[in-house]
Amino acid sequence: MANIIFGMLDVAKTALITQQKALDITANNIANVNTEGYTRQRLNMEQNEPVRYEGGTLSTGVRANRTIQRVYDRFLNSQMVGAAAKEGRWQAQGETLEKAELMFDEVSGYGLNHAMSQFWGAWQQLSNNPSGYTERVTLIGESRNLTDVFNKLARDLNQVQKDSDTSIKGAVGDINTLAREIAELNLKIAEVEAGNDHSANEFRDARDLKLKDLSNLINLDSFEDADGYLTVVTSNGHTLVDRVNSWNLRTGPNADGFSDVFWESSNGTLQNITNDISNGKLRGWIEARDTIVPDYLTRLDDMAQTMITTVNTLHSSGISLAAPPDDTGIDFFSGTDASDIAVNTDIVNNSNLLAAALNTEGVPGGNGNAIAISELQNSLSMSGGTATIDDFYDSLISDVGGNVSHAKVNTDHQSMVSIQLSTYREEVSGVSMDEEMVNMVQFQSAYTAAAKLVNTVDEMLQALIEMV
């Protein structure tokens, strides 16, 4: 009889301890309801093994599993990591291309389109009064404004590239920091869970957040081994984290003067992985810096070079007011591309050097050359003789806007995917206040019942003692 009573007391004791632990975990869940990356925890209970003796079987109550379960979907986390990499790529690219779009500034009326229109119009005005001082000064002013806009666009686009390059360098530093922190968390998790008696759930949550932040910068693969260590590698197989060790990425100059990304091996050997980066913010910045913005610059240079060549060809064959009838004019533009196109300094200093007349007119006061140059606006001088300079520029502006729109659409799509995955994660791993309140009542009731059992056993013991 006494054995049974003391067995019941032990059952009550383990029930109290187990339900108290369940209440503690529930309280921790509630406290972390708004903590980013927190994964809901659960105490798994199981029946104690009963004691069998000659007179029958004695139940020994409930016990809590040694480790606290983390309600976690590994496949879902992998999807979130992949989505973060794609979102990072389009976000970084979109932000960069929006900067480039602002540089063209066609909305305010001070862009290249306006400058070219004013330039052609000034030549037309000069043709109406080829000897007019005002018309000549106006033409020089509009020409200088045109070259200034070309120069500024080239500088601004180069600055966009430099800004992207700076972002790439910063991202590489952030990647190295995150990789090191993940390795440190690997060590903490291994130390806590060494004997399978404890769970390092808080460190695992922190590690998942670091992994997501890392994937936002560069596409990667990861897997956890049987000992709980997370291994992280780039998509082309270069290790960033292995157990408690981390590897660094480096940046180094390329032929264009910008930074390529290198993976540094344990012996210090550098391997260029720039072209292998396919997602994450690094990819967005690299793609904008090395492919999209250079295309803008190349097309801008093509326009400037065509302006220089076609205008100079006609101007050099014309007659200016300062030249004898049998003398031809000088080249109008100097420079070779959008970055250095400029109006000839001699012409700037002496408007009489503008060659408005054709050589065939035989007199300096003619307007044939001014008309010919103004008509270059309608000449099919671009894209292999299929487009005017204005058409070519309109196509460039259209592509700039299209690229920004494309990046925005992809950013919005990937952001929606990330939000949906995050919502699903909250359903699986997040804290539901309603559910936790129900659990609290359930565990509290069980705890109260166990406490009553202690009182009941105490009364039984008192009765037994009085009987003796």
QUIKA-V613064 format. One record per residue. N is the residue number from 1. RES is the residue in three letters. PHI is phi as a letter, one per 30 degrees, with the letter a starting at -180 (none if undefined). OMEGA is omega in radians with two decimals (* if undefined). D_LAST is the distance of its C-alpha to the last C-alpha in whole Angstrom. Layout:
BEGIN
n->N res->RES phi->PHI omega->OMEGA d_last->D_LAST
n->N res->RES phi->PHI omega->OMEGA d_last->D_LAST
END
This chain:
BEGIN
n->1 res->MET phi->none omega->-3.13 d_last->12
n->2 res->ALA phi->d omega->3.13 d_last->12
n->3 res->ASN phi->d omega->-3.14 d_last->15
n->4 res->ILE phi->d omega->-3.12 d_last->16
n->5 res->ILE phi->d omega->3.14 d_last->15
n->6 res->PHE phi->d omega->3.07 d_last->16
n->7 res->GLY phi->d omega->3.09 d_last->20
n->8 res->MET phi->d omega->3.12 d_last->20
n->9 res->LEU phi->d omega->3.11 d_last->20
n->10 res->ASP phi->d omega->3.08 d_last->22
n->11 res->VAL phi->d omega->3.12 d_last->24
n->12 res->ALA phi->d omega->-3.14 d_last->24
n->13 res->LYS phi->d omega->-3.13 d_last->26
n->14 res->THR phi->d omega->3.10 d_last->28
n->15 res->ALA phi->d omega->3.11 d_last->29
n->16 res->LEU phi->d omega->-3.12 d_last->30
n->17 res->ILE phi->d omega->-3.10 d_last->32
n->18 res->THR phi->d omega->-3.13 d_last->34
n->19 res->GLN phi->d omega->3.07 d_last->35
n->20 res->GLN phi->d omega->3.12 d_last->35
n->21 res->LYS phi->d omega->3.11 d_last->38
n->22 res->ALA phi->d omega->3.09 d_last->39
n->23 res->LEU phi->d omega->3.11 d_last->40
n->24 res->ASP phi->d omega->-3.13 d_last->41
n->25 res->ILE phi->d omega->3.10 d_last->44
n->26 res->THR phi->d omega->3.11 d_last->45
n->27 res->ALA phi->d omega->3.12 d_last->46
n->28 res->ASN phi->d omega->3.08 d_last->48
n->29 res->ASN phi->e omega->-3.12 d_last->50
n->30 res->ILE phi->d omega->-3.12 d_last->50
n->31 res->ALA phi->d omega->-3.08 d_last->51
n->32 res->ASN phi->c omega->-3.09 d_last->54
n->33 res->VAL phi->e omega->-3.12 d_last->55
n->34 res->ASN phi->c omega->-3.14 d_last->59
n->35 res->THR phi->d omega->-3.12 d_last->59
n->36 res->GLU phi->d omega->3.07 d_last->62
n->37 res->GLY phi->i omega->-3.11 d_last->61
n->38 res->TYR phi->d omega->3.10 d_last->57
n->39 res->THR phi->c omega->-3.12 d_last->55
n->40 res->ARG phi->e omega->-3.13 d_last->52
n->41 res->GLN phi->c omega->-3.10 d_last->49
n->42 res->ARG phi->b omega->3.09 d_last->46
n->43 res->LEU phi->c omega->3.09 d_last->42
n->44 res->ASN phi->c omega->-3.14 d_last->42
n->45 res->MET phi->c omega->3.10 d_last->38
n->46 res->GLU phi->b omega->-3.11 d_last->37
n->47 res->GLN phi->d omega->3.05 d_last->34
n->48 res->ASN phi->d omega->3.10 d_last->32
n->49 res->GLU phi->d omega->-3.09 d_last->32
n->50 res->PRO phi->d omega->3.11 d_last->29
n->51 res->VAL phi->c omega->-3.13 d_last->26
n->52 res->ARG phi->c omega->3.13 d_last->27
n->53 res->TYR phi->b omega->-2.99 d_last->24
n->54 res->GLU phi->e omega->-3.09 d_last->24
n->55 res->GLY phi->d omega->-3.14 d_last->22
n->56 res->GLY phi->k omega->-3.10 d_last->24
n->57 res->THR phi->c omega->-3.14 d_last->26
n->58 res->LEU phi->c omega->3.12 d_last->24
n->59 res->SER phi->d omega->-3.10 d_last->26
n->60 res->THR phi->c omega->2.99 d_last->26
n->61 res->GLY phi->i omega->-3.02 d_last->28
n->62 res->VAL phi->c omega->3.03 d_last->32
n->63 res->ARG phi->b omega->3.12 d_last->34
n->64 res->ALA phi->c omega->3.04 d_last->37
n->65 res->ASN phi->e omega->-3.06 d_last->40
n->66 res->ARG phi->e omega->-3.10 d_last->41
n->67 res->THR phi->c omega->3.10 d_last->44
n->68 res->ILE phi->d omega->-3.07 d_last->45
n->69 res->GLN phi->d omega->3.05 d_last->48
n->70 res->ARG phi->c omega->-3.07 d_last->51
n->71 res->VAL phi->d omega->-2.84 d_last->53
n->72 res->TYR phi->b omega->3.08 d_last->56
n->73 res->ASP phi->c omega->-3.06 d_last->59
n->74 res->ARG phi->d omega->-3.13 d_last->61
n->75 res->PHE phi->d omega->3.12 d_last->64
n->76 res->LEU phi->d omega->3.12 d_last->64
n->77 res->ASN phi->d omega->3.11 d_last->64
n->78 res->SER phi->d omega->3.09 d_last->67
n->79 res->GLN phi->d omega->-3.14 d_last->69
n->80 res->MET phi->d omega->3.11 d_last->69
n->81 res->VAL phi->d omega->3.12 d_last->70
n->82 res->GLY phi->d omega->3.13 d_last->73
n->83 res->ALA phi->d omega->3.13 d_last->74
n->84 res->ALA phi->d omega->3.13 d_last->73
n->85 res->ALA phi->d omega->3.14 d_last->76
n->86 res->LYS phi->d omega->3.12 d_last->78
n->87 res->GLU phi->d omega->3.13 d_last->78
n->88 res->GLY phi->d omega->-3.14 d_last->79
n->89 res->ARG phi->e omega->-3.05 d_last->82
n->90 res->TRP phi->d omega->3.10 d_last->83
n->91 res->GLN phi->d omega->-3.13 d_last->82
n->92 res->ALA phi->d omega->-3.14 d_last->84
n->93 res->GLN phi->d omega->-3.14 d_last->87
n->94 res->GLY phi->d omega->3.13 d_last->87
n->95 res->GLU phi->d omega->-3.14 d_last->87
n->96 res->THR phi->d omega->-3.11 d_last->90
n->97 res->LEU phi->d omega->3.05 d_last->92
n->98 res->GLU phi->d omega->3.07 d_last->92
n->99 res->LYS phi->d omega->3.14 d_last->93
n->100 res->ALA phi->d omega->3.14 d_last->96
n->101 res->GLU phi->d omega->3.13 d_last->97
n->102 res->LEU phi->d omega->-3.10 d_last->97
n->103 res->MET phi->d omega->-3.10 d_last->100
n->104 res->PHE phi->d omega->2.92 d_last->102
n->105 res->ASP phi->h omega->3.14 d_last->102
n->106 res->GLU phi->d omega->-3.08 d_last->104
n->107 res->VAL phi->d omega->-3.04 d_last->103
n->108 res->SER phi->d omega->-3.11 d_last->104
n->109 res->GLY phi->j omega->3.14 d_last->108
n->110 res->TYR phi->c omega->-3.12 d_last->108
n->111 res->GLY phi->d omega->-3.09 d_last->107
n->112 res->LEU phi->d omega->3.12 d_last->109
n->113 res->ASN phi->e omega->3.13 d_last->110
n->114 res->HIS phi->d omega->-3.12 d_last->112
n->115 res->ALA phi->d omega->3.12 d_last->113
n->116 res->MET phi->d omega->3.12 d_last->115
n->117 res->SER phi->d omega->3.12 d_last->116
n->118 res->GLN phi->d omega->3.13 d_last->118
n->119 res->PHE phi->d omega->3.14 d_last->119
n->120 res->TRP phi->d omega->3.13 d_last->121
n->121 res->GLY phi->d omega->3.13 d_last->122
n->122 res->ALA phi->d omega->3.07 d_last->124
n->123 res->TRP phi->d omega->3.11 d_last->126
n->124 res->GLN phi->d omega->3.11 d_last->127
n->125 res->GLN phi->d omega->3.11 d_last->128
n->126 res->LEU phi->d omega->3.13 d_last->130
n->127 res->SER phi->d omega->3.11 d_last->132
n->128 res->ASN phi->d omega->3.14 d_last->133
n->129 res->ASN phi->b omega->-3.00 d_last->134
n->130 res->PRO phi->d omega->3.14 d_last->135
n->131 res->SER phi->c omega->-3.04 d_last->136
n->132 res->GLY phi->d omega->-3.14 d_last->134
n->133 res->TYR phi->d omega->-3.11 d_last->132
n->134 res->THR phi->d omega->-3.13 d_last->130
n->135 res->GLU phi->d omega->-3.14 d_last->129
n->136 res->ARG phi->d omega->3.12 d_last->129
n->137 res->VAL phi->d omega->3.12 d_last->126
n->138 res->THR phi->d omega->3.13 d_last->124
n->139 res->LEU phi->d omega->3.13 d_last->124
n->140 res->ILE phi->d omega->3.13 d_last->123
n->141 res->GLY phi->d omega->3.13 d_last->120
n->142 res->GLU phi->d omega->3.11 d_last->119
n->143 res->SER phi->d omega->3.11 d_last->119
n->144 res->ARG phi->d omega->3.09 d_last->117
n->145 res->ASN phi->d omega->3.11 d_last->115
n->146 res->LEU phi->d omega->-3.12 d_last->114
n->147 res->THR phi->d omega->3.09 d_last->114
n->148 res->ASP phi->d omega->3.13 d_last->112
n->149 res->VAL phi->d omega->3.06 d_last->109
n->150 res->PHE phi->e omega->-3.11 d_last->110
n->151 res->ASN phi->e omega->-3.10 d_last->109
n->152 res->LYS phi->d omega->3.11 d_last->106
n->153 res->LEU phi->e omega->3.13 d_last->104
n->154 res->ALA phi->d omega->3.12 d_last->104
n->155 res->ARG phi->d omega->-3.09 d_last->103
n->156 res->ASP phi->d omega->3.12 d_last->100
n->157 res->LEU phi->d omega->3.05 d_last->99
n->158 res->ASN phi->d omega->3.12 d_last->99
n->159 res->GLN phi->d omega->3.07 d_last->97
n->160 res->VAL phi->d omega->3.08 d_last->95
n->161 res->GLN phi->d omega->-3.14 d_last->95
n->162 res->LYS phi->d omega->3.10 d_last->94
n->163 res->ASP phi->d omega->3.08 d_last->91
n->164 res->SER phi->d omega->3.13 d_last->89
n->165 res->ASP phi->d omega->3.09 d_last->90
n->166 res->THR phi->d omega->3.11 d_last->88
n->167 res->SER phi->d omega->3.13 d_last->85
n->168 res->ILE phi->d omega->3.12 d_last->85
n->169 res->LYS phi->d omega->3.12 d_last->85
n->170 res->GLY phi->d omega->-3.14 d_last->82
n->171 res->ALA phi->d omega->3.11 d_last->80
n->172 res->VAL phi->d omega->3.07 d_last->80
n->173 res->GLY phi->d omega->3.12 d_last->79
n->174 res->ASP phi->d omega->3.11 d_last->76
n->175 res->ILE phi->d omega->3.13 d_last->75
n->176 res->ASN phi->d omega->3.12 d_last->75
n->177 res->THR phi->d omega->-3.12 d_last->72
n->178 res->LEU phi->d omega->3.11 d_last->70
n->179 res->ALA phi->d omega->3.11 d_last->70
n->180 res->ARG phi->d omega->-3.13 d_last->69
n->181 res->GLU phi->d omega->3.08 d_last->66
n->182 res->ILE phi->d omega->3.09 d_last->65
n->183 res->ALA phi->d omega->3.11 d_last->65
n->184 res->GLU phi->d omega->3.10 d_last->63
n->185 res->LEU phi->d omega->3.04 d_last->61
n->186 res->ASN phi->e omega->-3.13 d_last->61
n->187 res->LEU phi->d omega->-3.14 d_last->59
n->188 res->LYS phi->d omega->3.13 d_last->57
n->189 res->ILE phi->d omega->-3.14 d_last->55
n->190 res->ALA phi->d omega->-3.14 d_last->55
n->191 res->GLU phi->d omega->-3.11 d_last->54
n->192 res->VAL phi->d omega->-3.03 d_last->51
n->193 res->GLU phi->c omega->-3.06 d_last->50
n->194 res->ALA phi->e omega->-3.08 d_last->51
n->195 res->GLY phi->c omega->-3.10 d_last->47
n->196 res->ASN phi->i omega->3.13 d_last->47
n->197 res->ASP phi->c omega->-3.08 d_last->44
n->198 res->HIS phi->b omega->3.10 d_last->46
n->199 res->SER phi->c omega->3.12 d_last->48
n->200 res->ALA phi->c omega->-3.04 d_last->52
n->201 res->ASN phi->d omega->-3.12 d_last->52
n->202 res->GLU phi->d omega->3.11 d_last->54
n->203 res->PHE phi->d omega->3.10 d_last->56
n->204 res->ARG phi->d omega->3.07 d_last->57
n->205 res->ASP phi->d omega->3.14 d_last->58
n->206 res->ALA phi->d omega->-3.14 d_last->60
n->207 res->ARG phi->d omega->3.10 d_last->62
n->208 res->ASP phi->d omega->3.10 d_last->63
n->209 res->LEU phi->d omega->3.12 d_last->64
n->210 res->LYS phi->d omega->-3.13 d_last->66
n->211 res->LEU phi->d omega->3.11 d_last->67
n->212 res->LYS phi->d omega->3.10 d_last->69
n->213 res->ASP phi->d omega->3.14 d_last->71
n->214 res->LEU phi->d omega->-3.13 d_last->72
n->215 res->SER phi->d omega->3.08 d_last->73
n->216 res->ASN phi->d omega->-3.11 d_last->75
n->217 res->LEU phi->c omega->-3.08 d_last->77
n->218 res->ILE phi->a omega->3.13 d_last->78
n->219 res->ASN phi->d omega->-3.04 d_last->77
n->220 res->LEU phi->a omega->2.99 d_last->74
n->221 res->ASP phi->b omega->3.14 d_last->72
n->222 res->SER phi->b omega->3.05 d_last->68
n->223 res->PHE phi->a omega->-3.13 d_last->65
n->224 res->GLU phi->c omega->3.14 d_last->62
n->225 res->ASP phi->d omega->-3.06 d_last->61
n->226 res->ALA phi->d omega->-3.13 d_last->58
n->227 res->ASP phi->d omega->3.11 d_last->57
n->228 res->GLY phi->j omega->3.12 d_last->57
n->229 res->TYR phi->d omega->3.10 d_last->61
n->230 res->LEU phi->c omega->3.06 d_last->63
n->231 res->THR phi->c omega->-3.12 d_last->67
n->232 res->VAL phi->b omega->3.11 d_last->70
n->233 res->VAL phi->b omega->3.03 d_last->73
n->234 res->THR phi->d omega->-3.06 d_last->77
n->235 res->SER phi->d omega->3.11 d_last->78
n->236 res->ASN phi->c omega->2.96 d_last->80
n->237 res->GLY phi->j omega->3.11 d_last->78
n->238 res->HIS phi->d omega->-3.03 d_last->78
n->239 res->THR phi->d omega->3.01 d_last->74
n->240 res->LEU phi->c omega->3.12 d_last->73
n->241 res->VAL phi->b omega->3.03 d_last->70
n->242 res->ASP phi->b omega->-3.08 d_last->68
n->243 res->ARG phi->h omega->-3.09 d_last->64
n->244 res->VAL phi->c omega->-3.11 d_last->65
n->245 res->ASN phi->c omega->3.08 d_last->68
n->246 res->SER phi->b omega->3.12 d_last->71
n->247 res->TRP phi->c omega->-3.07 d_last->75
n->248 res->ASN phi->c omega->2.89 d_last->77
n->249 res->LEU phi->c omega->3.12 d_last->80
n->250 res->ARG phi->b omega->3.00 d_last->83
n->251 res->THR phi->c omega->3.10 d_last->87
n->252 res->GLY phi->b omega->-3.06 d_last->90
n->253 res->PRO phi->d omega->3.03 d_last->94
n->254 res->ASN phi->c omega->-3.05 d_last->95
n->255 res->ALA phi->d omega->-3.13 d_last->99
n->256 res->ASP phi->c omega->3.13 d_last->99
n->257 res->GLY phi->i omega->3.09 d_last->98
n->258 res->PHE phi->c omega->-3.04 d_last->94
n->259 res->SER phi->c omega->2.93 d_last->91
n->260 res->ASP phi->c omega->-3.12 d_last->90
n->261 res->VAL phi->c omega->-3.12 d_last->86
n->262 res->PHE phi->b omega->2.99 d_last->85
n->263 res->TRP phi->c omega->-3.10 d_last->82
n->264 res->GLU phi->c omega->3.13 d_last->81
n->265 res->SER phi->d omega->-3.11 d_last->80
n->266 res->SER phi->d omega->-3.14 d_last->78
n->267 res->ASN phi->c omega->3.07 d_last->81
n->268 res->GLY phi->j omega->3.12 d_last->83
n->269 res->THR phi->d omega->-3.13 d_last->85
n->270 res->LEU phi->c omega->3.09 d_last->86
n->271 res->GLN phi->b omega->-3.11 d_last->86
n->272 res->ASN phi->d omega->-3.12 d_last->88
n->273 res->ILE phi->c omega->-3.06 d_last->85
n->274 res->THR phi->e omega->-3.08 d_last->87
n->275 res->ASN phi->d omega->-3.14 d_last->88
n->276 res->ASP phi->d omega->-3.13 d_last->85
n->277 res->ILE phi->d omega->-3.01 d_last->83
n->278 res->SER phi->c omega->3.13 d_last->83
n->279 res->ASN phi->a omega->-3.06 d_last->81
n->280 res->GLY phi->i omega->-3.13 d_last->79
n->281 res->LYS phi->e omega->3.11 d_last->81
n->282 res->LEU phi->e omega->3.14 d_last->83
n->283 res->ARG phi->d omega->3.14 d_last->84
n->284 res->GLY phi->d omega->-3.14 d_last->86
n->285 res->TRP phi->d omega->-3.14 d_last->87
n->286 res->ILE phi->d omega->-3.12 d_last->89
n->287 res->GLU phi->d omega->3.12 d_last->90
n->288 res->ALA phi->d omega->-3.07 d_last->92
n->289 res->ARG phi->d omega->-2.97 d_last->93
n->290 res->ASP phi->c omega->-3.05 d_last->94
n->291 res->THR phi->b omega->-2.97 d_last->96
n->292 res->ILE phi->d omega->-3.14 d_last->96
n->293 res->VAL phi->d omega->3.06 d_last->97
n->294 res->PRO phi->e omega->3.07 d_last->100
n->295 res->ASP phi->d omega->3.07 d_last->101
n->296 res->TYR phi->e omega->-3.11 d_last->102
n->297 res->LEU phi->d omega->3.14 d_last->103
n->298 res->THR phi->d omega->-3.14 d_last->105
n->299 res->ARG phi->d omega->3.07 d_last->107
n->300 res->LEU phi->d omega->3.09 d_last->107
n->301 res->ASP phi->d omega->3.10 d_last->109
n->302 res->ASP phi->e omega->3.11 d_last->111
n->303 res->MET phi->d omega->-3.11 d_last->112
n->304 res->ALA phi->d omega->3.14 d_last->113
n->305 res->GLN phi->d omega->3.11 d_last->115
n->306 res->THR phi->d omega->3.09 d_last->117
n->307 res->MET phi->e omega->-3.12 d_last->118
n->308 res->ILE phi->d omega->-3.05 d_last->119
n->309 res->THR phi->d omega->-3.04 d_last->121
n->310 res->THR phi->d omega->-3.14 d_last->123
n->311 res->VAL phi->d omega->-3.11 d_last->124
n->312 res->ASN phi->d omega->-3.14 d_last->125
n->313 res->THR phi->d omega->3.13 d_last->127
n->314 res->LEU phi->d omega->-3.06 d_last->129
n->315 res->HIS phi->d omega->-3.10 d_last->129
n->316 res->SER phi->d omega->3.13 d_last->131
n->317 res->SER phi->c omega->-3.12 d_last->133
n->318 res->GLY phi->c omega->-3.13 d_last->134
n->319 res->ILE phi->c omega->3.12 d_last->137
n->320 res->SER phi->c omega->3.10 d_last->136
n->321 res->LEU phi->d omega->-3.08 d_last->138
n->322 res->ALA phi->d omega->-3.03 d_last->138
n->323 res->ALA phi->c omega->3.01 d_last->139
n->324 res->PRO phi->d omega->-3.10 d_last->143
n->325 res->PRO phi->e omega->-3.12 d_last->144
n->326 res->ASP phi->c omega->-3.11 d_last->144
n->327 res->ASP phi->c omega->3.14 d_last->140
n->328 res->THR phi->c omega->-3.09 d_last->137
n->329 res->GLY phi->d omega->3.12 d_last->134
n->330 res->ILE phi->c omega->3.09 d_last->131
n->331 res->ASP phi->d omega->-3.07 d_last->127
n->332 res->PHE phi->d omega->-3.12 d_last->125
n->333 res->PHE phi->c omega->2.92 d_last->121
n->334 res->SER phi->c omega->3.13 d_last->120
n->335 res->GLY phi->j omega->-3.06 d_last->117
n->336 res->THR phi->b omega->-3.11 d_last->115
n->337 res->ASP phi->a omega->-3.06 d_last->112
n->338 res->ALA phi->d omega->-3.06 d_last->110
n->339 res->SER phi->d omega->-3.04 d_last->109
n->340 res->ASP phi->b omega->3.08 d_last->112
n->341 res->ILE phi->e omega->-3.11 d_last->115
n->342 res->ALA phi->a omega->3.07 d_last->117
n->343 res->VAL phi->d omega->3.14 d_last->121
n->344 res->ASN phi->e omega->-3.07 d_last->123
n->345 res->THR phi->e omega->-3.14 d_last->124
n->346 res->ASP phi->d omega->3.13 d_last->128
n->347 res->ILE phi->d omega->3.11 d_last->127
n->348 res->VAL phi->d omega->-3.10 d_last->125
n->349 res->ASN phi->d omega->-3.09 d_last->127
n->350 res->ASN phi->b omega->-3.08 d_last->130
n->351 res->SER phi->d omega->3.12 d_last->130
n->352 res->ASN phi->d omega->3.13 d_last->134
n->353 res->LEU phi->d omega->3.05 d_last->132
n->354 res->LEU phi->d omega->-3.06 d_last->131
n->355 res->ALA phi->c omega->-3.11 d_last->133
n->356 res->ALA phi->d omega->-3.06 d_last->133
n->357 res->ALA phi->c omega->3.02 d_last->136
n->358 res->LEU phi->d omega->3.11 d_last->137
n->359 res->ASN phi->d omega->-3.11 d_last->139
n->360 res->THR phi->d omega->3.11 d_last->141
n->361 res->GLU phi->d omega->3.03 d_last->142
n->362 res->GLY phi->i omega->3.13 d_last->144
n->363 res->VAL phi->b omega->-3.11 d_last->143
n->364 res->PRO phi->d omega->-3.05 d_last->140
n->365 res->GLY phi->d omega->-3.13 d_last->140
n->366 res->GLY phi->d omega->-3.10 d_last->139
n->367 res->ASN phi->b omega->-3.06 d_last->135
n->368 res->GLY phi->e omega->-3.11 d_last->135
n->369 res->ASN phi->d omega->3.11 d_last->132
n->370 res->ALA phi->d omega->3.10 d_last->130
n->371 res->ILE phi->d omega->-3.12 d_last->130
n->372 res->ALA phi->d omega->-3.14 d_last->129
n->373 res->ILE phi->d omega->3.12 d_last->126
n->374 res->SER phi->d omega->-3.13 d_last->125
n->375 res->GLU phi->d omega->3.04 d_last->125
n->376 res->LEU phi->d omega->3.12 d_last->123
n->377 res->GLN phi->e omega->-3.09 d_last->120
n->378 res->ASN phi->c omega->-3.12 d_last->121
n->379 res->SER phi->d omega->3.11 d_last->122
n->380 res->LEU phi->d omega->-3.04 d_last->119
n->381 res->SER phi->c omega->-3.08 d_last->119
n->382 res->MET phi->c omega->3.06 d_last->115
n->383 res->SER phi->h omega->3.09 d_last->113
n->384 res->GLY phi->i omega->3.09 d_last->116
n->385 res->GLY phi->i omega->-3.12 d_last->118
n->386 res->THR phi->c omega->-3.08 d_last->116
n->387 res->ALA phi->b omega->3.01 d_last->115
n->388 res->THR phi->d omega->3.09 d_last->116
n->389 res->ILE phi->d omega->3.12 d_last->115
n->390 res->ASP phi->d omega->3.11 d_last->113
n->391 res->ASP phi->d omega->-3.12 d_last->112
n->392 res->PHE phi->d omega->-3.14 d_last->110
n->393 res->TYR phi->d omega->3.09 d_last->109
n->394 res->ASP phi->e omega->3.10 d_last->107
n->395 res->SER phi->d omega->3.10 d_last->106
n->396 res->LEU phi->d omega->3.14 d_last->104
n->397 res->ILE phi->d omega->3.12 d_last->103
n->398 res->SER phi->d omega->3.14 d_last->101
n->399 res->ASP phi->d omega->3.09 d_last->100
n->400 res->VAL phi->e omega->3.11 d_last->98
n->401 res->GLY phi->d omega->3.12 d_last->97
n->402 res->GLY phi->d omega->3.13 d_last->96
n->403 res->ASN phi->d omega->3.10 d_last->94
n->404 res->VAL phi->d omega->3.14 d_last->92
n->405 res->SER phi->d omega->3.13 d_last->91
n->406 res->HIS phi->d omega->3.13 d_last->90
n->407 res->ALA phi->d omega->-3.14 d_last->88
n->408 res->LYS phi->d omega->3.12 d_last->86
n->409 res->VAL phi->e omega->3.14 d_last->86
n->410 res->ASN phi->d omega->3.09 d_last->84
n->411 res->THR phi->d omega->3.14 d_last->82
n->412 res->ASP phi->d omega->3.14 d_last->81
n->413 res->HIS phi->d omega->-3.12 d_last->80
n->414 res->GLN phi->d omega->3.08 d_last->78
n->415 res->SER phi->d omega->3.11 d_last->76
n->416 res->MET phi->d omega->3.10 d_last->75
n->417 res->VAL phi->d omega->3.13 d_last->74
n->418 res->SER phi->d omega->3.13 d_last->72
n->419 res->ILE phi->d omega->3.13 d_last->70
n->420 res->GLN phi->d omega->3.10 d_last->70
n->421 res->LEU phi->d omega->3.12 d_last->68
n->422 res->SER phi->d omega->3.11 d_last->66
n->423 res->THR phi->d omega->3.12 d_last->65
n->424 res->TYR phi->d omega->3.10 d_last->64
n->425 res->ARG phi->d omega->3.12 d_last->62
n->426 res->GLU phi->d omega->3.10 d_last->60
n->427 res->GLU phi->d omega->-3.10 d_last->59
n->428 res->VAL phi->d omega->-2.97 d_last->57
n->429 res->SER phi->c omega->-3.10 d_last->56
n->430 res->GLY phi->d omega->-3.11 d_last->57
n->431 res->VAL phi->c omega->3.01 d_last->54
n->432 res->SER phi->c omega->-3.12 d_last->54
n->433 res->MET phi->d omega->3.13 d_last->52
n->434 res->ASP phi->d omega->-3.13 d_last->52
n->435 res->GLU phi->d omega->-3.12 d_last->50
n->436 res->GLU phi->d omega->3.10 d_last->48
n->437 res->MET phi->d omega->3.06 d_last->47
n->438 res->VAL phi->d omega->3.12 d_last->45
n->439 res->ASN phi->d omega->-3.13 d_last->43
n->440 res->MET phi->d omega->3.10 d_last->42
n->441 res->VAL phi->d omega->-3.12 d_last->41
n->442 res->GLN phi->d omega->-3.12 d_last->39
n->443 res->PHE phi->d omega->3.11 d_last->38
n->444 res->GLN phi->d omega->3.11 d_last->36
n->445 res->SER phi->d omega->3.12 d_last->35
n->446 res->ALA phi->d omega->3.11 d_last->33
n->447 res->TYR phi->d omega->3.13 d_last->32
n->448 res->THR phi->d omega->3.12 d_last->31
n->449 res->ALA phi->d omega->3.12 d_last->29
n->450 res->ALA phi->d omega->3.10 d_last->27
n->451 res->ALA phi->d omega->3.08 d_last->26
n->452 res->LYS phi->d omega->3.10 d_last->25
n->453 res->LEU phi->d omega->3.08 d_last->23
n->454 res->VAL phi->d omega->3.12 d_last->21
n->455 res->ASN phi->d omega->-3.14 d_last->20
n->456 res->THR phi->d omega->3.12 d_last->19
n->457 res->VAL phi->d omega->3.12 d_last->17
n->458 res->ASP phi->d omega->3.12 d_last->16
n->459 res->GLU phi->d omega->3.11 d_last->15
n->460 res->MET phi->d omega->3.11 d_last->13
n->461 res->LEU phi->d omega->3.12 d_last->11
n->462 res->GLN phi->d omega->3.11 d_last->10
n->463 res->ALA phi->d omega->3.14 d_last->9
n->464 res->LEU phi->d omega->-3.14 d_last->7
n->465 res->ILE phi->d omega->-3.13 d_last->5
n->466 res->GLU phi->d omega->3.14 d_last->6
n->467 res->MET phi->d omega->-3.05 d_last->4
n->468 res->VAL phi->d omega->* d_last->0
END
